[in-house]
Amino acid sequence: MAISPPTFGKNRAIEIAINGIGPPADVAAVDTVRQVIGHAVGNGVIDRFIVTSYAIEGGFSACAQAAPTIESDELTALVQQLRSVHPRPGTTAYFVAPTANCDADDQVACTQEAKACPDGSYVGRQPPTCEFAPCP
C-alpha cells in the first residue's frame, strides 16, 4: 500500500490513535508507536505531547506537536515512520494524520469504537468530527 506523504503547510502537529477493537491492542505496535514518539521528543522534533484518552483494551489517543524550529520534512519523516507501524489485523485500530496544532483547549476525545475495512484492517474515529477514518 502506497501512502503519499502528508502536506503540512500550516499543520504542525500529528493526531495519533492506536487502540484495541475488542481483543487487546497489539502490544508490540503500541510499544513501537510509543518508542517512535519518545525518540522524536528526545531528539527535539516534538515539544508538546498530549494524551487525550486511554483505551480500555490498550492503547491511547494523543496529539504530538512539532517544535517551532523543526522543518516540515522532519515532521513528514516522523509521520511516515509512524505510518510504517502495522498492527496485527483484527486486534487494533490505528490512525495517524497531520493537524494544525495540539492546543489543549481544542482537543476532542472520540469514542474508541472501530470499523472493519474491506482489506481486513480496522480504523477508529478521528477528531475533530469523530467520524471514522477512511479505510486504507
N, CA, C and O atoms as CSV, one atom per row, in Angstrom:
chain,resi,resn,atom,element,x,y,z
A,1,MET,N,N,0.844,-1.159,0.000
A,1,MET,CA,C,0.000,0.000,0.000
A,1,MET,C,C,0.896,1.232,0.000
A,1,MET,O,O,1.760,1.378,0.865
A,2,ALA,N,N,0.693,2.103,-0.957
A,2,ALA,CA,C,1.466,3.337,-1.041
A,2,ALA,C,C,0.680,4.462,-0.390
A,2,ALA,O,O,-0.497,4.673,-0.684
A,3,ILE,N,N,1.347,5.174,0.491
A,3,ILE,CA,C,0.720,6.310,1.152
A,3,ILE,C,C,1.522,7.542,0.786
A,3,ILE,O,O,2.723,7.614,1.043
A,4,SER,N,N,0.850,8.510,0.185
A,4,SER,CA,C,1.563,9.725,-0.183
A,4,SER,C,C,1.907,10.505,1.077
A,4,SER,O,O,1.150,10.496,2.047
A,5,PRO,N,N,3.070,11.192,1.058
A,5,PRO,CA,C,3.452,11.960,2.231
A,5,PRO,C,C,2.446,13.073,2.489
A,5,PRO,O,O,1.893,13.637,1.545
A,6,PRO,N,N,2.205,13.393,3.745
A,6,PRO,CA,C,1.258,14.456,4.044
A,6,PRO,C,C,1.820,15.809,3.655
A,6,PRO,O,O,3.034,16.010,3.659
A,7,THR,N,N,0.945,16.724,3.323
A,7,THR,CA,C,1.348,18.090,3.076
A,7,THR,C,C,1.052,18.857,4.346
A,7,THR,O,O,-0.098,18.914,4.780
A,8,PHE,N,N,2.070,19.449,4.949
A,8,PHE,CA,C,1.865,20.070,6.237
A,8,PHE,C,C,1.394,21.507,6.145
A,8,PHE,O,O,0.434,21.869,6.824
A,9,GLY,N,N,2.024,22.341,5.337
A,9,GLY,CA,C,1.603,23.732,5.285
A,9,GLY,C,C,1.537,24.304,6.683
A,9,GLY,O,O,2.560,24.415,7.360
A,10,LYS,N,N,0.335,24.671,7.127
A,10,LYS,CA,C,0.155,25.235,8.466
A,10,LYS,C,C,0.035,24.161,9.539
A,10,LYS,O,O,0.047,24.480,10.728
A,11,ASN,N,N,-0.078,22.916,9.149
A,11,ASN,CA,C,-0.180,21.831,10.126
A,11,ASN,C,C,1.179,21.581,10.755
A,11,ASN,O,O,2.156,21.306,10.059
A,12,ARG,N,N,1.233,21.679,12.077
A,12,ARG,CA,C,2.489,21.497,12.801
A,12,ARG,C,C,2.374,20.406,13.851
A,12,ARG,O,O,3.197,20.322,14.763
A,13,ALA,N,N,1.347,19.567,13.721
A,13,ALA,CA,C,1.126,18.542,14.731
A,13,ALA,C,C,0.576,17.277,14.082
A,13,ALA,O,O,0.212,17.270,12.906
A,14,ILE,N,N,0.523,16.212,14.870
A,14,ILE,CA,C,0.066,14.909,14.387
A,14,ILE,C,C,-0.931,14.338,15.388
A,14,ILE,O,O,-0.631,14.225,16.576
A,15,GLU,N,N,-2.113,13.979,14.906
A,15,GLU,CA,C,-3.087,13.242,15.720
A,15,GLU,C,C,-2.748,11.758,15.589
A,15,GLU,O,O,-2.535,11.258,14.485
A,16,ILE,N,N,-2.701,11.064,16.717
A,16,ILE,CA,C,-2.349,9.647,16.741
A,16,ILE,C,C,-3.375,8.917,17.604
A,16,ILE,O,O,-3.671,9.350,18.718
A,17,ALA,N,N,-3.914,7.821,17.096
A,17,ALA,CA,C,-4.808,6.980,17.896
A,17,ALA,C,C,-4.478,5.527,17.592
A,17,ALA,O,O,-4.467,5.117,16.431
A,18,ILE,N,N,-4.213,4.757,18.627
A,18,ILE,CA,C,-3.976,3.324,18.480
A,18,ILE,C,C,-4.670,2.642,19.655
A,18,ILE,O,O,-4.365,2.925,20.813
A,19,ASN,N,N,-5.600,1.747,19.351
A,19,ASN,CA,C,-6.362,1.116,20.425
A,19,ASN,C,C,-6.903,-0.244,20.009
A,19,ASN,O,O,-7.075,-0.527,18.823
A,20,GLY,N,N,-7.167,-1.079,21.011
A,20,GLY,CA,C,-7.754,-2.390,20.777
A,20,GLY,C,C,-9.196,-2.265,20.322
A,20,GLY,O,O,-9.885,-1.306,20.669
A,21,ILE,N,N,-9.649,-3.239,19.542
A,21,ILE,CA,C,-11.004,-3.188,18.979
A,21,ILE,C,C,-11.899,-4.285,19.537
A,21,ILE,O,O,-12.859,-4.688,18.880
A,22,GLY,N,N,-11.615,-4.754,20.689
A,22,GLY,CA,C,-12.374,-5.853,21.294
A,22,GLY,C,C,-11.371,-6.772,21.938
A,22,GLY,O,O,-11.328,-6.885,23.163
A,23,PRO,N,N,-10.549,-7.446,21.118
A,23,PRO,CA,C,-9.395,-8.088,21.737
A,23,PRO,C,C,-8.410,-6.986,22.133
A,23,PRO,O,O,-8.504,-5.866,21.633
A,24,PRO,N,N,-7.477,-7.292,23.017
A,24,PRO,CA,C,-6.494,-6.279,23.409
A,24,PRO,C,C,-5.705,-5.752,22.208
A,24,PRO,O,O,-5.535,-6.441,21.202
A,25,ALA,N,N,-5.233,-4.520,22.342
A,25,ALA,CA,C,-4.416,-3.909,21.293
A,25,ALA,C,C,-3.134,-4.709,21.100
A,25,ALA,O,O,-2.654,-5.373,22.019
A,26,ASP,N,N,-2.594,-4.635,19.898
A,26,ASP,CA,C,-1.312,-5.257,19.572
A,26,ASP,C,C,-0.232,-4.539,20.392
A,26,ASP,O,O,0.164,-3.421,20.064
A,27,VAL,N,N,0.234,-5.188,21.453
A,27,VAL,CA,C,1.173,-4.571,22.392
A,27,VAL,C,C,2.461,-4.149,21.694
A,27,VAL,O,O,2.995,-3.079,21.987
A,28,ALA,N,N,2.966,-4.963,20.784
A,28,ALA,CA,C,4.204,-4.613,20.076
A,28,ALA,C,C,4.016,-3.338,19.257
A,28,ALA,O,O,4.908,-2.490,19.219
A,29,ALA,N,N,2.867,-3.196,18.605
A,29,ALA,CA,C,2.606,-1.994,17.808
A,29,ALA,C,C,2.472,-0.766,18.707
A,29,ALA,O,O,3.017,0.293,18.394
A,30,VAL,N,N,1.753,-0.898,19.820
A,30,VAL,CA,C,1.609,0.226,20.759
A,30,VAL,C,C,2.980,0.629,21.295
A,30,VAL,O,O,3.294,1.817,21.372
A,31,ASP,N,N,3.794,-0.354,21.664
A,31,ASP,CA,C,5.138,-0.059,22.169
A,31,ASP,C,C,5.999,0.617,21.107
A,31,ASP,O,O,6.770,1.524,21.422
A,32,THR,N,N,5.876,0.184,19.849
A,32,THR,CA,C,6.642,0.805,18.762
A,32,THR,C,C,6.227,2.255,18.573
A,32,THR,O,O,7.082,3.126,18.413
A,33,VAL,N,N,4.927,2.525,18.589
A,33,VAL,CA,C,4.443,3.905,18.455
A,33,VAL,C,C,4.980,4.753,19.607
A,33,VAL,O,O,5.440,5.874,19.386
A,34,ARG,N,N,4.926,4.235,20.821
A,34,ARG,CA,C,5.464,4.967,21.980
A,34,ARG,C,C,6.954,5.243,21.809
A,34,ARG,O,O,7.431,6.333,22.125
A,35,GLN,N,N,7.684,4.254,21.309
A,35,GLN,CA,C,9.124,4.413,21.117
A,35,GLN,C,C,9.425,5.469,20.058
A,35,GLN,O,O,10.312,6.301,20.251
A,36,VAL,N,N,8.700,5.446,18.945
A,36,VAL,CA,C,8.901,6.442,17.883
A,36,VAL,C,C,8.641,7.842,18.433
A,36,VAL,O,O,9.416,8.765,18.184
A,37,ILE,N,N,7.552,7.997,19.179
A,37,ILE,CA,C,7.230,9.300,19.763
A,37,ILE,C,C,8.296,9.698,20.781
A,37,ILE,O,O,8.726,10.852,20.807
A,38,GLY,N,N,8.719,8.768,21.607
A,38,GLY,CA,C,9.761,9.050,22.601
A,38,GLY,C,C,11.050,9.533,21.971
A,38,GLY,O,O,11.675,10.471,22.465
A,39,HIS,N,N,11.454,8.892,20.876
A,39,HIS,CA,C,12.665,9.334,20.170
A,39,HIS,C,C,12.470,10.731,19.591
A,39,HIS,O,O,13.386,11.553,19.627
A,40,ALA,N,N,11.281,11.001,19.058
A,40,ALA,CA,C,11.007,12.324,18.489
A,40,ALA,C,C,11.058,13.402,19.574
A,40,ALA,O,O,11.560,14.500,19.335
A,41,VAL,N,N,10.543,13.092,20.758
A,41,VAL,CA,C,10.625,14.041,21.875
A,41,VAL,C,C,12.087,14.218,22.287
A,41,VAL,O,O,12.555,15.343,22.463
A,42,GLY,N,N,12.801,13.109,22.439
A,42,GLY,CA,C,14.208,13.151,22.844
A,42,GLY,C,C,15.103,13.887,21.869
A,42,GLY,O,O,16.084,14.513,22.270
A,43,ASN,N,N,14.768,13.815,20.578
A,43,ASN,CA,C,15.573,14.478,19.548
A,43,ASN,C,C,15.115,15.904,19.268
A,43,ASN,O,O,15.666,16.569,18.392
A,44,GLY,N,N,14.115,16.379,20.001
A,44,GLY,CA,C,13.663,17.754,19.844
A,44,GLY,C,C,12.725,17.999,18.679
A,44,GLY,O,O,12.419,19.149,18.365
A,45,VAL,N,N,12.261,16.937,18.031
A,45,VAL,CA,C,11.311,17.100,16.924
A,45,VAL,C,C,9.937,17.464,17.484
A,45,VAL,O,O,9.247,18.323,16.935
A,46,ILE,N,N,9.547,16.818,18.562
A,46,ILE,CA,C,8.261,17.063,19.222
A,46,ILE,C,C,8.522,17.807,20.526
A,46,ILE,O,O,9.359,17.392,21.327
A,47,ASP,N,N,7.797,18.915,20.738
A,47,ASP,CA,C,7.957,19.627,22.013
A,47,ASP,C,C,6.675,19.667,22.839
A,47,ASP,O,O,6.675,20.193,23.952
A,48,ARG,N,N,5.590,19.120,22.311
A,48,ARG,CA,C,4.343,19.026,23.073
A,48,ARG,C,C,3.677,17.702,22.716
A,48,ARG,O,O,3.485,17.384,21.542
A,49,PHE,N,N,3.328,16.932,23.752
A,49,PHE,CA,C,2.659,15.652,23.547
A,49,PHE,C,C,1.518,15.566,24.547
A,49,PHE,O,O,1.748,15.552,25.756
A,50,ILE,N,N,0.289,15.509,24.046
A,50,ILE,CA,C,-0.896,15.490,24.901
A,50,ILE,C,C,-1.658,14.192,24.662
A,50,ILE,O,O,-2.117,13.930,23.550
A,51,VAL,N,N,-1.789,13.384,25.704
A,51,VAL,CA,C,-2.614,12.179,25.620
A,51,VAL,C,C,-4.042,12.597,25.944
A,51,VAL,O,O,-4.314,13.131,27.019
A,52,THR,N,N,-4.953,12.350,25.002
A,52,THR,CA,C,-6.346,12.753,25.204
A,52,THR,C,C,-7.193,11.643,25.807
A,52,THR,O,O,-8.207,11.917,26.448
A,53,SER,N,N,-6.786,10.385,25.608
A,53,SER,CA,C,-7.528,9.285,26.232
A,53,SER,C,C,-6.717,8.000,26.164
A,53,SER,O,O,-5.829,7.840,25.326
A,54,TYR,N,N,-7.050,7.092,27.069
A,54,TYR,CA,C,-6.501,5.743,27.057
A,54,TYR,C,C,-7.642,4.790,26.750
A,54,TYR,O,O,-8.761,4.987,27.224
A,55,ALA,N,N,-7.369,3.757,25.958
A,55,ALA,CA,C,-8.397,2.792,25.577
A,55,ALA,C,C,-8.463,1.653,26.594
A,55,ALA,O,O,-7.443,1.261,27.161
A,56,ILE,N,N,-9.648,1.134,26.817
A,56,ILE,CA,C,-9.843,0.036,27.764
A,56,ILE,C,C,-9.039,-1.191,27.335
A,56,ILE,O,O,-8.451,-1.874,28.174
A,57,GLU,N,N,-9.012,-1.471,26.026
A,57,GLU,CA,C,-8.317,-2.661,25.522
A,57,GLU,C,C,-6.833,-2.405,25.282
A,57,GLU,O,O,-6.153,-3.259,24.713
A,58,GLY,N,N,-6.322,-1.270,25.695
A,58,GLY,CA,C,-4.918,-0.909,25.498
A,58,GLY,C,C,-4.776,0.112,24.393
A,58,GLY,O,O,-5.588,0.156,23.468
A,59,GLY,N,N,-3.754,0.927,24.487
A,59,GLY,CA,C,-3.508,1.967,23.503
A,59,GLY,C,C,-3.918,3.330,24.020
A,59,GLY,O,O,-4.228,3.491,25.200
A,60,PHE,N,N,-3.918,4.318,23.125
A,60,PHE,CA,C,-4.189,5.693,23.519
A,60,PHE,C,C,-4.517,6.546,22.302
A,60,PHE,O,O,-4.299,6.135,21.162
A,61,SER,N,N,-5.043,7.738,22.559
A,61,SER,CA,C,-5.216,8.782,21.550
A,61,SER,C,C,-4.413,9.973,22.036
A,61,SER,O,O,-4.430,10.296,23.224
A,62,ALA,N,N,-3.703,10.636,21.110
A,62,ALA,CA,C,-2.825,11.725,21.522
A,62,ALA,C,C,-2.580,12.699,20.379
A,62,ALA,O,O,-2.948,12.454,19.230
A,63,CYS,N,N,-1.953,13.799,20.732
A,63,CYS,CA,C,-1.519,14.787,19.755
A,63,CYS,C,C,-0.051,15.098,20.036
A,63,CYS,O,O,0.330,15.327,21.184
A,64,ALA,N,N,0.765,15.105,18.992
A,64,ALA,CA,C,2.192,15.418,19.100
A,64,ALA,C,C,2.475,16.643,18.239
A,64,ALA,O,O,2.217,16.634,17.035
A,65,GLN,N,N,3.005,17.698,18.856
A,65,GLN,CA,C,3.248,18.946,18.133
A,65,GLN,C,C,4.734,19.165,17.921
A,65,GLN,O,O,5.544,18.944,18.821
A,66,ALA,N,N,5.081,19.604,16.716
A,66,ALA,CA,C,6.475,19.842,16.357
A,66,ALA,C,C,7.019,21.072,17.069
A,66,ALA,O,O,6.295,22.036,17.317
A,67,ALA,N,N,8.297,21.022,17.389
A,67,ALA,CA,C,8.984,22.189,17.939
A,67,ALA,C,C,9.010,23.283,16.870
A,67,ALA,O,O,9.017,22.973,15.679
A,68,PRO,N,N,9.026,24.551,17.271
A,68,PRO,CA,C,8.973,25.655,16.304
A,68,PRO,C,C,10.111,25.655,15.288
A,68,PRO,O,O,9.941,26.153,14.175
A,69,THR,N,N,11.260,25.109,15.653
A,69,THR,CA,C,12.424,25.131,14.761
A,69,THR,C,C,12.470,23.963,13.781
A,69,THR,O,O,13.360,23.908,12.933
A,70,ILE,N,N,11.542,23.045,13.883
A,70,ILE,CA,C,11.553,21.839,13.052
A,70,ILE,C,C,10.989,22.142,11.667
A,70,ILE,O,O,9.951,22.789,11.532
A,71,GLU,N,N,11.690,21.664,10.647
A,71,GLU,CA,C,11.250,21.830,9.258
A,71,GLU,C,C,10.153,20.811,8.944
A,71,GLU,O,O,10.056,19.767,9.589
A,72,SER,N,N,9.331,21.131,7.946
A,72,SER,CA,C,8.212,20.243,7.608
A,72,SER,C,C,8.686,18.876,7.120
A,72,SER,O,O,7.968,17.890,7.284
A,73,ASP,N,N,9.902,18.790,6.510
A,73,ASP,CA,C,10.375,17.479,6.056
A,73,ASP,C,C,10.673,16.557,7.240
A,73,ASP,O,O,10.527,15.340,7.122
A,74,GLU,N,N,11.088,17.117,8.373
A,74,GLU,CA,C,11.312,16.295,9.563
A,74,GLU,C,C,9.983,15.791,10.124
A,74,GLU,O,O,9.890,14.656,10.591
A,75,LEU,N,N,8.971,16.630,10.076
A,75,LEU,CA,C,7.643,16.223,10.529
A,75,LEU,C,C,7.054,15.176,9.581
A,75,LEU,O,O,6.423,14.217,10.023
A,76,THR,N,N,7.263,15.364,8.286
A,76,THR,CA,C,6.812,14.382,7.296
A,76,THR,C,C,7.489,13.033,7.539
A,76,THR,O,O,6.842,11.989,7.459
A,77,ALA,N,N,8.789,13.055,7.835
A,77,ALA,CA,C,9.521,11.813,8.113
A,77,ALA,C,C,8.957,11.116,9.353
A,77,ALA,O,O,8.859,9.889,9.386
A,78,LEU,N,N,8.589,11.895,10.368
A,78,LEU,CA,C,8.002,11.310,11.574
A,78,LEU,C,C,6.660,10.651,11.255
A,78,LEU,O,O,6.389,9.543,11.718
A,79,VAL,N,N,5.824,11.322,10.472
A,79,VAL,CA,C,4.530,10.737,10.085
A,79,VAL,C,C,4.753,9.447,9.303
A,79,VAL,O,O,4.066,8.453,9.539
A,80,GLN,N,N,5.707,9.455,8.377
A,80,GLN,CA,C,5.984,8.243,7.598
A,80,GLN,C,C,6.465,7.113,8.504
A,80,GLN,O,O,6.097,5.956,8.304
A,81,GLN,N,N,7.290,7.447,9.501
A,81,GLN,CA,C,7.758,6.424,10.432
A,81,GLN,C,C,6.584,5.866,11.242
A,81,GLN,O,O,6.491,4.655,11.446
A,82,LEU,N,N,5.695,6.741,11.701
A,82,LEU,CA,C,4.513,6.271,12.436
A,82,LEU,C,C,3.609,5.428,11.541
A,82,LEU,O,O,3.055,4.424,11.988
A,83,ARG,N,N,3.459,5.828,10.287
A,83,ARG,CA,C,2.604,5.070,9.364
A,83,ARG,C,C,3.220,3.744,8.942
A,83,ARG,O,O,2.529,2.895,8.378
A,84,SER,N,N,4.505,3.553,9.206
A,84,SER,CA,C,5.136,2.277,8.864
A,84,SER,C,C,4.808,1.195,9.893
A,84,SER,O,O,5.111,0.021,9.678
A,85,VAL,N,N,4.195,1.584,11.003
A,85,VAL,CA,C,3.762,0.615,12.015
A,85,VAL,C,C,2.468,-0.032,11.525
A,85,VAL,O,O,1.508,0.661,11.187
A,86,HIS,N,N,2.452,-1.351,11.492
A,86,HIS,CA,C,1.272,-2.089,11.022
A,86,HIS,C,C,0.825,-3.061,12.113
A,86,HIS,O,O,1.351,-4.169,12.210
A,87,PRO,N,N,-0.148,-2.648,12.937
A,87,PRO,CA,C,-0.637,-3.535,13.999
A,87,PRO,C,C,-1.235,-4.821,13.431
A,87,PRO,O,O,-1.663,-4.877,12.278
A,88,ARG,N,N,-1.250,-5.835,14.265
A,88,ARG,CA,C,-1.815,-7.128,13.882
A,88,ARG,C,C,-3.285,-6.943,13.502
A,88,ARG,O,O,-4.052,-6.395,14.294
A,89,PRO,N,N,-3.694,-7.386,12.312
A,89,PRO,CA,C,-5.093,-7.242,11.876
A,89,PRO,C,C,-6.050,-7.935,12.846
A,89,PRO,O,O,-5.725,-8.965,13.439
A,90,GLY,N,N,-7.217,-7.353,12.990
A,90,GLY,CA,C,-8.239,-7.944,13.835
A,90,GLY,C,C,-8.108,-7.622,15.312
A,90,GLY,O,O,-8.926,-8.066,16.119
A,91,THR,N,N,-7.081,-6.848,15.679
A,91,THR,CA,C,-6.886,-6.529,17.094
A,91,THR,C,C,-6.835,-5.031,17.377
A,91,THR,O,O,-7.187,-4.598,18.474
A,92,THR,N,N,-6.402,-4.237,16.400
A,92,THR,CA,C,-6.031,-2.857,16.694
A,92,THR,C,C,-6.474,-1.892,15.610
A,92,THR,O,O,-6.265,-2.144,14.424
A,93,ALA,N,N,-7.090,-0.779,16.018
A,93,ALA,CA,C,-7.377,0.333,15.112
A,93,ALA,C,C,-6.239,1.340,15.273
A,93,ALA,O,O,-5.797,1.611,16.389
A,94,TYR,N,N,-5.768,1.894,14.152
A,94,TYR,CA,C,-4.610,2.790,14.188
A,94,TYR,C,C,-4.834,3.923,13.210
A,94,TYR,O,O,-5.227,3.700,12.065
A,95,PHE,N,N,-4.582,5.143,13.664
A,95,PHE,CA,C,-4.826,6.343,12.875
A,95,PHE,C,C,-3.714,7.350,13.128
A,95,PHE,O,O,-3.359,7.619,14.275
A,96,VAL,N,N,-3.163,7.910,12.044
A,96,VAL,CA,C,-2.143,8.957,12.122
A,96,VAL,C,C,-2.488,10.002,11.073
A,96,VAL,O,O,-2.677,9.660,9.906
A,97,ALA,N,N,-2.574,11.279,11.465
A,97,ALA,CA,C,-2.888,12.335,10.494
A,97,ALA,C,C,-2.360,13.682,10.969
A,97,ALA,O,O,-2.361,13.968,12.166
A,98,PRO,N,N,-1.906,14.514,10.022
A,98,PRO,CA,C,-1.480,15.873,10.361
A,98,PRO,C,C,-2.663,16.711,10.847
A,98,PRO,O,O,-3.802,16.503,10.427
A,99,THR,N,N,-2.377,17.648,11.728
A,99,THR,CA,C,-3.380,18.589,12.222
A,99,THR,C,C,-2.691,19.918,12.510
A,99,THR,O,O,-1.462,19.986,12.538
A,100,ALA,N,N,-3.465,20.961,12.721
A,100,ALA,CA,C,-2.896,22.301,12.887
A,100,ALA,C,C,-1.997,22.405,14.115
A,100,ALA,O,O,-0.851,22.843,14.004
A,101,ASN,N,N,-2.495,22.013,15.275
A,101,ASN,CA,C,-1.701,22.124,16.494
A,101,ASN,C,C,-2.301,21.251,17.587
A,101,ASN,O,O,-3.325,20.596,17.392
A,102,CYS,N,N,-1.649,21.256,18.725
A,102,CYS,CA,C,-2.101,20.468,19.877
A,102,CYS,C,C,-2.577,21.390,20.990
A,102,CYS,O,O,-2.154,21.236,22.135
A,103,ASP,N,N,-3.424,22.318,20.686
A,103,ASP,CA,C,-3.968,23.210,21.699
A,103,ASP,C,C,-4.835,22.387,22.641
A,103,ASP,O,O,-5.827,21.794,22.216
A,104,ALA,N,N,-4.470,22.349,23.899
A,104,ALA,CA,C,-5.194,21.528,24.874
A,104,ALA,C,C,-6.673,21.893,24.942
A,104,ALA,O,O,-7.507,21.033,25.229
A,105,ASP,N,N,-7.010,23.155,24.683
A,105,ASP,CA,C,-8.414,23.564,24.723
A,105,ASP,C,C,-9.201,23.043,23.532
A,105,ASP,O,O,-10.423,22.920,23.603
A,106,ASP,N,N,-8.507,22.732,22.427
A,106,ASP,CA,C,-9.173,22.280,21.212
A,106,ASP,C,C,-9.223,20.765,21.080
A,106,ASP,O,O,-9.795,20.257,20.115
A,107,GLN,N,N,-8.641,20.029,22.020
A,107,GLN,CA,C,-8.569,18.582,21.898
A,107,GLN,C,C,-9.946,17.956,22.053
A,107,GLN,O,O,-10.714,18.308,22.949
A,108,VAL,N,N,-10.236,17.031,21.171
A,108,VAL,CA,C,-11.503,16.311,21.192
A,108,VAL,C,C,-11.191,14.842,21.430
A,108,VAL,O,O,-10.389,14.253,20.705
A,109,ALA,N,N,-11.802,14.257,22.418
A,109,ALA,CA,C,-11.618,12.833,22.677
A,109,ALA,C,C,-12.808,12.089,22.072
A,109,ALA,O,O,-13.948,12.280,22.495
A,110,CYS,N,N,-12.535,11.249,21.089
A,110,CYS,CA,C,-13.582,10.475,20.423
A,110,CYS,C,C,-13.715,9.117,21.109
A,110,CYS,O,O,-12.786,8.655,21.772
A,111,THR,N,N,-14.862,8.490,20.946
A,111,THR,CA,C,-15.029,7.146,21.485
A,111,THR,C,C,-14.066,6.205,20.783
A,111,THR,O,O,-13.634,6.481,19.664
A,112,GLN,N,N,-13.728,5.111,21.420
A,112,GLN,CA,C,-12.720,4.194,20.902
A,112,GLN,C,C,-13.331,3.054,20.091
A,112,GLN,O,O,-12.823,1.933,20.120
A,113,GLU,N,N,-14.415,3.330,19.367
A,113,GLU,CA,C,-15.024,2.314,18.513
A,113,GLU,C,C,-14.134,2.069,17.297
A,113,GLU,O,O,-13.283,2.895,16.968
A,114,ALA,N,N,-14.332,0.947,16.643
A,114,ALA,CA,C,-13.578,0.622,15.440
A,114,ALA,C,C,-14.525,0.122,14.354
A,114,ALA,O,O,-15.590,-0.425,14.640
A,115,LYS,N,N,-14.116,0.322,13.109
A,115,LYS,CA,C,-14.895,-0.130,11.954
A,115,LYS,C,C,-14.003,-1.049,11.123
A,115,LYS,O,O,-12.850,-0.715,10.851
A,116,ALA,N,N,-14.526,-2.197,10.722
A,116,ALA,CA,C,-13.784,-3.134,9.881
A,116,ALA,C,C,-13.751,-2.613,8.447
A,116,ALA,O,O,-14.753,-2.125,7.925
A,117,CYS,N,N,-12.580,-2.726,7.822
A,117,CYS,CA,C,-12.403,-2.312,6.428
A,117,CYS,C,C,-12.391,-3.545,5.530
A,117,CYS,O,O,-12.146,-4.654,6.005
A,118,PRO,N,N,-12.656,-3.362,4.227
A,118,PRO,CA,C,-12.678,-4.495,3.301
A,118,PRO,C,C,-11.373,-5.287,3.257
A,118,PRO,O,O,-11.386,-6.485,2.975
A,119,ASP,N,N,-10.234,-4.622,3.537
A,119,ASP,CA,C,-8.947,-5.318,3.465
A,119,ASP,C,C,-8.614,-6.084,4.744
A,119,ASP,O,O,-7.542,-6.680,4.843
A,120,GLY,N,N,-9.528,-6.074,5.731
A,120,GLY,CA,C,-9.297,-6.797,6.977
A,120,GLY,C,C,-8.713,-5.936,8.084
A,120,GLY,O,O,-8.612,-6.389,9.224
A,121,SER,N,N,-8.325,-4.702,7.773
A,121,SER,CA,C,-7.814,-3.806,8.807
A,121,SER,C,C,-8.982,-3.094,9.479
A,121,SER,O,O,-10.133,-3.253,9.073
A,122,TYR,N,N,-8.686,-2.324,10.488
A,122,TYR,CA,C,-9.708,-1.577,11.222
A,122,TYR,C,C,-9.289,-0.126,11.342
A,122,TYR,O,O,-8.098,0.182,11.390
A,123,VAL,N,N,-10.268,0.767,11.392
A,123,VAL,CA,C,-10.000,2.185,11.606
A,123,VAL,C,C,-10.856,2.673,12.769
A,123,VAL,O,O,-11.924,2.128,13.045
A,124,GLY,N,N,-10.370,3.704,13.438
A,124,GLY,CA,C,-11.092,4.292,14.558
A,124,GLY,C,C,-11.638,5.656,14.201
A,124,GLY,O,O,-11.474,6.135,13.079
A,125,ARG,N,N,-12.280,6.264,15.157
A,125,ARG,CA,C,-12.826,7.610,14.971
A,125,ARG,C,C,-11.697,8.629,15.087
A,125,ARG,O,O,-10.729,8.419,15.819
A,126,GLN,N,N,-11.834,9.748,14.347
A,126,GLN,CA,C,-10.779,10.753,14.349
A,126,GLN,C,C,-11.341,12.142,14.656
A,126,GLN,O,O,-12.417,12.502,14.179
A,127,PRO,N,N,-10.605,12.918,15.457
A,127,PRO,CA,C,-11.023,14.277,15.746
A,127,PRO,C,C,-10.881,15.143,14.499
A,127,PRO,O,O,-10.149,14.734,13.597
A,128,PRO,N,N,-11.493,16.258,14.377
A,128,PRO,CA,C,-12.342,16.890,15.373
A,128,PRO,C,C,-13.805,16.467,15.261
A,128,PRO,O,O,-14.590,16.768,16.161
A,129,THR,N,N,-14.198,15.780,14.189
A,129,THR,CA,C,-15.612,15.431,13.991
A,129,THR,C,C,-15.985,14.085,14.595
A,129,THR,O,O,-17.167,13.783,14.755
A,130,CYS,N,N,-14.990,13.279,14.929
A,130,CYS,CA,C,-15.172,11.926,15.465
A,130,CYS,C,C,-15.814,10.985,14.440
A,130,CYS,O,O,-16.421,9.981,14.813
A,131,GLU,N,N,-15.680,11.308,13.160
A,131,GLU,CA,C,-16.090,10.389,12.099
A,131,GLU,C,C,-15.021,9.303,11.999
A,131,GLU,O,O,-13.885,9.508,12.428
A,132,PHE,N,N,-15.381,8.146,11.431
A,132,PHE,CA,C,-14.390,7.101,11.240
A,132,PHE,C,C,-13.360,7.547,10.210
A,132,PHE,O,O,-13.695,8.208,9.228
A,133,ALA,N,N,-12.107,7.180,10.444
A,133,ALA,CA,C,-11.048,7.443,9.475
A,133,ALA,C,C,-11.354,6.642,8.216
A,133,ALA,O,O,-12.015,5.607,8.296
A,134,PRO,N,N,-10.885,7.101,7.048
A,134,PRO,CA,C,-11.125,6.332,5.829
A,134,PRO,C,C,-10.352,5.013,5.853
A,134,PRO,O,O,-9.256,4.936,6.409
A,135,CYS,N,N,-10.923,3.998,5.255
A,135,CYS,CA,C,-10.226,2.714,5.129
A,135,CYS,C,C,-9.046,2.881,4.181
A,135,CYS,O,O,-9.100,3.688,3.253
A,136,PRO,N,N,-7.979,2.119,4.414
A,136,PRO,CA,C,-6.802,2.234,3.522
A,136,PRO,C,C,-7.096,1.713,2.128
A,136,PRO,O,O,-6.221,1.737,1.262
